[in-house]
Amino acid sequence: MLMTEEIKRLSQLIKQSQRIVFFGGAGVSTESQIPDFRSDDGLYGDKQAKRYPYPPETMLSHSFFEQHTKEFFEYYFDKMVYPDAKPNPAHIALAKLEQMGKLSAVITQNIDGLHQMAGSRRVCELHGSVHRNFCMNCGKKYNLSQMLEQKDAGVPRCSCGGIIKPDVVLYEEPLDNDVMAGAISYIMAADLMIVGGTSLAVYPAAGLLQYYQGKELVLINKTQTPYDRRASLVIRDNIGQVMEQALSLLD
């Protein structure tokens, strides 16, 4: 990828900012071989959807979890959990920005934990994480490895006999109030907001952008978003390469 004027502009914005907030979606993790949702090969695309009798929105809903628990976990382990995934250049670049004292927080719609794996410490996980799981009966906590040990059992069970539920936000469930409040606080204090790898079509998460009061808004996404007209810089390319090259100009 050639160094473009857009990347040089992004690097300049990063250089002059001290309270950057990054807001990311599924496109941040596609370079780690985790499928996104709305592209042709994504979770909601025809290629994937035909493999199951219900649409993803149904199978990932709270009511489906309660009424068809075994089928839910079959789909969950197949489509939502990627234990071998590793951080890509986007995750690594954002962790570096935090270490440099420039990035206030990462706000993510992803549940894969790759930002933390890359070294980011201030991460607001709007939709939870596959790495946190809890017994619905006694509250005992389980990590992802412990869940995967029960993958073939159908429904993961606690030592007390209760069902272990992933700490991820399903359809029909509200977002965590504390996580949302933290995200809004970071956004309101930001002097630069970089949005990447998201179509900004999922609410209430996408609605967080309305709290940004800064001047410069950067969008890095392969397709158009509803906020393109509001952005001062739009880059249509792989977010990992874009962030990696922008940071290389800071040295």
Summary of the structure (lengths in Angstrom):
residues: 251
radius of gyration: 18.6
end to end distance: 19.1
largest distance: 59.0
contacts: 795
relative contact order: 0.19
helix: 39%
strand: 18%
